[in-house]
Amino acid sequence: MQIGFVRSAIVLGLLAVVGPFAIDLYLPATPQIVQDLNTDDAGAHLTFTVYFIAFGIAQLIYGPIADSYGRKPPIFVGLVVFIVGSIMCALANDITALTWGRFVQALGAAAPMVIVRAVVRDLHTGTAATRLMALVMLVISISPLLAPLTGSFIISFASWRMIFGALALIALLAMVLTALQLPETLPREQRGRLDPSALIRSALFLSRDGKFLGLTFIGGFSLASFFVFIAAAPMVYMTRYELSPTGFSLVFALNAIGFFTSSQFAAGLGQKYGMARVAFWAVSGFAAATSLLFTLVWFGIDDLPVLMALFFLGNTCLGLVIAPTMVMALEEHGEHAGMASSLGGTFQMVAGGVMILICSPFFDRTPLPLVGAVAACAVTAFIIGLLTLRPEPQGNATARG
């Protein structure tokens, strides 16, 4: 079933924003949580690591279910689980309880995210899919723009626990939106039987596809850089640079503006020059900006404006990496759209969680470990891009969809 382009972008974007909101709304409260629950920075970082890994693994479940039972039922299940996890977080009396709550939250949040990507593939392919994905990302952009500010507003008059009450309410509204505004995009005659052996074969088939893996890990390590930033930046900016929660939220929003503004040009540039060419040059710019930042900070040039400028430039390049690599990874796997979306999302989120786990012991509330970890992710994505992306000749720029 086809639905209006803009309407579908708004509906899918608002559904997909549930998971990111559970990350971004929570950021300004991180120092308060560390103090209130009598934990340390590593404990706070673990709540992010667990969230990302659980979010990634859960996608392996929802994708195949969505291919067998349609797109809408798993969304409802996931949102109910998310609400339960939010309540667990709100009632947590120590960091262990909060970590378990975040784990359950992530298990639920994965459903809208993975199914949104499959719905995009149901509706469009090629540059049209890139356009829709970019519009969805534009709607998602309300999360890093507004969520930290909303979180800082909440903790200005209430406990950080109210943040999780707000997340439960957002999930409830998303359920209403799904019921009233999202049609089923996978007709019954196109649904497959939930066959574990077939799922294993599908997963093995995709895992042997070098292009699919390469594109997925380019996006994965690119996103991992952002996840590492999310985990470490609140402590760095609010301790080293003495920003208030609102000040940090505004700096964080600046990075999001660069990312989501550039993402809106991905489809047009992909149609003109080829999506592979755009993604390759974008990941090259991302690696260059973050490597320059690491070099400057290494030599002691770590003023806040320097970080803000080069993180903004890097994230602007990043906005031209994510949508094209997502679309290209799914392009040739329409018959495995749910599994491809799930497997791709799993690889990407687990990469982010593992990078936080690896880097967490080095985070000391100074900029160097943060920018070093971000640069490492960017350079890894660039190296994979050298091996995977074969830019199309300009005369044969992508015109599908």
Secondary structure, DSSP 8 states (H G I E B T S, - for coil): ----HHHHHHHHHHHHTHHHHHHHTTGGGHHHHHHHTT--HHHHHHHHHHHHHHHHHHHHHHHHHHHHH-SHHHHHHHHHHHHHHHHHHHT--SHHHHHHHHHHHHHHHHHHHHHHHHHHHHH--HHHHHHHHHHHHHHHTHHHHHHHHHHHHHHHHS-THHHHHHHHHHHHHHHHHHHHH----S-GGG-----HHHHHHHHHHHHT-HHHHHHHHHHHHHHHHHHHHHHHHHHIIIIIS---HHHHHHHHHHHHHHHHHHHTTHHHHHHHH-HHHHHHHHHHHHHHHHHHHHHHHHTT---HHHHHHHHHHHHHHHTTTHHHHHHHHHHT-GGGHHHHHHHHHHHHHHHHHHHHHHHGGG--SSHHHHHHHHHHHHHHHHHHHHHH-----GGG-----
